[in-house]
Amino acid sequence: MASIHGTASSGSDGTIDERKRKRMLSNRESARRSRMRKQKQLEDLSDEASKLQIENKKLAEDIKSKEESLIEMEASNGVIRARTMELTERLRFLNSILEIAEEVSGLTVEIPEIPDPVLNPWRVHHPIQRIMASADVFLH
């Protein structure tokens, strides 16, 4: 009986060992797939990080370029503002000369309106007719 029991138990143990072996193989395969998935995720994240770093660097360069352009534009605007103020003052001076000439000669002279670039910086004044100034106007 012992041999029957031993045979039965070894047959039963053989089935259990076979199940254990299959489960171990299945677990190993599952662990291998899991490691591969994690490796793929890591590679994907690494690729995405590289792409984002490149994009970030490009954006930083674009920002720097835009900042430099802004500085140049602000400098240019400052020059234009100064020139506008200078020309406005010259126009005021010329208008005062026209007013004096009008009073002295008795002739009616069209004196253009002086725009106020400080109050209306975006308003562009376009005279209907160009004003032609000449030194010989004051000689008569």
Secondary structure, DSSP 8 states (H G I E B T S, - for coil): -HHHHHHHHHHHHHHHHHHHHHHHHHHHHHHHHHHHHHHHHHHHHHHHHHHHHHHHHHHHHHHHHHHHHHHHHHHHHHHHHHHHHHHHHHHHHHHHHHHHHHHHH-----------TTT-TT-----SS-----GGGGG-
